[in-house]
Amino acid sequence: MCVRNLAVCITVCTSVLSAAADDGMEPKKPTDAEIVKMLVGKWEGTDPITGTSGTIHYAKDGTFTGKGTTPLDDKMKVEFEVEGTWKVSGGAILFTITKSTRPGIAPVGAEVKEVVHAIDEKAIRYTRGLGKEKTRTRVKE
């Protein structure tokens, strides 16, 4: 009886572990080198919470430029442009705004951290702070 119970327990445990291995969990996070390699180029996205949308271009030299619009209310949107520097460290994109056409919206000196969950030729998935995961898609140049 004890041996049979042990066999059932092993079968159940093996099934549970096997299911956990195949449950569609996220693949391995990209390394900093992989992020840097894939990041260079132009990306576009829209923040579903704030309604801010635009593009950001990451250059090989560690600089970026961005253009976008953000809603002030239901009827009015404001355009903005930013420039700055970027680097990748600890699985995150760290960028600093050095120039802004709308410092009230994108202040000069602001430092932003985006934790990268996945990146490939077509899309990047990331989060800022405790926010929800967001996606940008690559723009063909």
Beta strands, then each sheet from edge to edge (+ up, - down):
strand 1: 41-46
strand 2: 53-58
strand 3: 63-71
strand 4: 77-89
strand 5: 92-100
strand 6: 111-119
strand 7: 123-128
strand 8: 134-139
sheet 1: 1+ 2- 3+ 4- 5+ 6- 7+ 8- 1+
end
